[in-house]
C-alpha cells in the first residue's frame, strides 16, 4: 500500500475493527505489520 505510512504518520490511529486497547500512536515498525490487514 503506497503512501499509507505517510498518510498515517502524524497520528496513526487504527479504529477499523482491530482489537486495539485504545487509539494510540503506532511506530513505523508496527505500522508495516498493520498495513497488511488494512483495507483501503
Protein Blocks (a to p, Z undefined) as FASTA:
>chain_A
ZZklmmmmmpccdfehpacfbdcdddfklmmmmmmmpcZZ
